[in-house]
Amino acid sequence: MTLVRAHGWDAIEVQCLPAEWHNRPSRIPDGVRRKIREARGAFENIFVAYADCGTGGALDEVLEDEGVMRIDGPHCYQFFAGRDAFEALHDEEPGTFYLTDYLVRHFNTLIIKGLGIDRHPELEPLYFGNYRRLVWLAQAPDDDLEEKARAAAARLGLDFEMRHAGYGALETLLAEAQQAAGGH
């Protein structure tokens, strides 16, 4: 993971779930449960750096059963941007579609193909007809990613806006975990 490498954290191991599960959030709770159970015994502490991500509380039920905590928030957009900044963005324009750096890099795979728009273009207005703008919550902005984010907005016919979000609460929580584990 980018943050672990960038900070040289040696006491944290990150396990990821398939990104396309965000298009099918019902898969997230069981996937997280499997990862937790696979990790039991191998790690002193387990923390889920996943927001609810559309599970409707099902992820929290799994985590309660497993005795594991997660990062607070309904989705990653809030914990990257920060609660107050995200709420301000939403109040400013409720019809906002958000992208992270990862989603910008994999826009065609996760959004266009992942939602079936490539095979059924008639779905695009159903998915995006009520959106007005695309906000890229940039973790590590660069010109290439900005160009891709602008192209994604143009592809969907949305106004483009970039907000430098960094890694927000995720970075803070991982730094605390690293320190608590006595890592360097």
N, C-alpha and C positions, 0 to 999 in steps of 0.2 A: 504494500500500500504506500502511496506517495508520502504521507505524513511520517510513517515509521521510517522509511528510507531517508527522508529529508532531515529528520532529527537524530538519526542514528539510534533510535530506541531499540534496546535489546531485550526487553522484558515483555514485549507484546507480540503476539502472533495474531494475524488477521485471517479469518476464514470468510470467504464470500459466498453468497448464493447467486444463482443465475439472475442476471439483470432483467431478463424478460419476465420474471415472476411479478414484476411491478405491473405488467399488463394483465396478470392473472393473480391478484393478491390472495386468493384462496389457497394458493400453494405455499405461501410464506410461512404460516404457523407450523405446519408439519415439517417443512424444510429446516426451520430454526430448531425445532425440537430434535430432529435427527442430528444436527450439528452439535447441539448441547450434549446430547447423550454420547456422541462419539468422542467429545472432548473431556468428559468426566474422567477424573483420575489422572489425566495427562496435564491438567492445568489447575493451579491453586484457585484462581478466580476466573469466572466467565462473565463477560458483560456483552450485551447485544447492542451494537451501534447501528440499530435499525429503528426507525420511527414506526408508527402504526402502518403506514404505507398502504392504506386502503383495506386493511383486514377487518375493519369494523369492531375492533376490540378483541378479535380472536387471538392475535399475537400476545396481547397482555394476559389472556387466560392461560396460554401455554407457559409464558414466563412465570406466572404465579405458581402453576403446578410444578415447574422445574426449580423454583427458588432463585431465579436469575433476574437481574434488573436490565433495563434498556435505557437508551437516551430518550429524553422527554420530547414529545412533539408528535403531531399527526403525520408528518412527512419530512423528508430531508430538507426540503426547501426552507422550512421554518428554522431548523437547527443550523443550517448554513447561513441564512440571512440574519438570524436572530429574531426572537419573537416579536419585538416592537417594530423592527424594520419590515418584517414580513406582513404583519397586520396593517401597517401603513400602505404597503404596496397593494394589498388586497382591497383596502378601503378606497384607495385611489382609483383602482380599476379591477372590479371583481372578475371581469372577463380576461384574465391574464393566464397564459400558458407559460410554465417555467421550465427552464433547462439548466442543468448543472454542466460542468465541463465534460463529465462522462457522457451525458445525454447528447451534448453537442457532437462529440467525437463519433457517437454511434447512432446519430439521428435516423439515418435511413434504415438501419437494421432494427432498432428498437421501436421507432415510431411509425415510419412508413410501412416497412415490411411486418413489423411486430403487431401492428393493428390491422393488417390486411389491406391497407390502402393501395398498395402496389397491385394487388389482384382485384380489388373492388373499389375503384376510385369514387364511387357513389357514397362510400362511407365517410369520406373526408368532410363534407359539410355537416354530417351528423355528429362527428367528433369535434370539429373545430368551428362550427358555424356561430357559436355564441362567444367565441374569444375575439378580443380586439387587439391584444398585443402579446408579444413574446418577450419575456424578461429572462435574460441569461444571467444567472447568479454565478458569476465567475469566481472560481477558486484560485486559479493561477492564469490570469488573462494573458493571451499573446495574440499577435496579429492573425495567425493562421486560424486559431479557434474563433476569434471575432468574425472573421470572414465566413466561417462555417455557420456560426450562430446567425449571422445576418442572412445567409442563404436559406437557413431553416425557416426564419421568419418570412422571407419572401416566398418560399415554397408553400407556406400555409396562408399567405395573404395577410399577415399580421404586422403591425407596427413593431419595430425592434427597439429594445432598450437593454443596456448592459449595466449591471450593478456589481461592483467588486464586493464579494461576500467573504472571500477567504474560506476557511474551513469552520468558522464559527464555533459552536458548542462541541462539535466533534473533536477538534484539535485540543480544546481545553480538557475534555474528559479523557482523551487518550494520554495527554501529558500527566494528568493526575494519576491515571492507572500506572503509567510508567514509574512515576515517583513512588507510589504506594508499594510497588513490587520491588523497589530498591534498585531499579535498573539505571543505566547510564544514559 
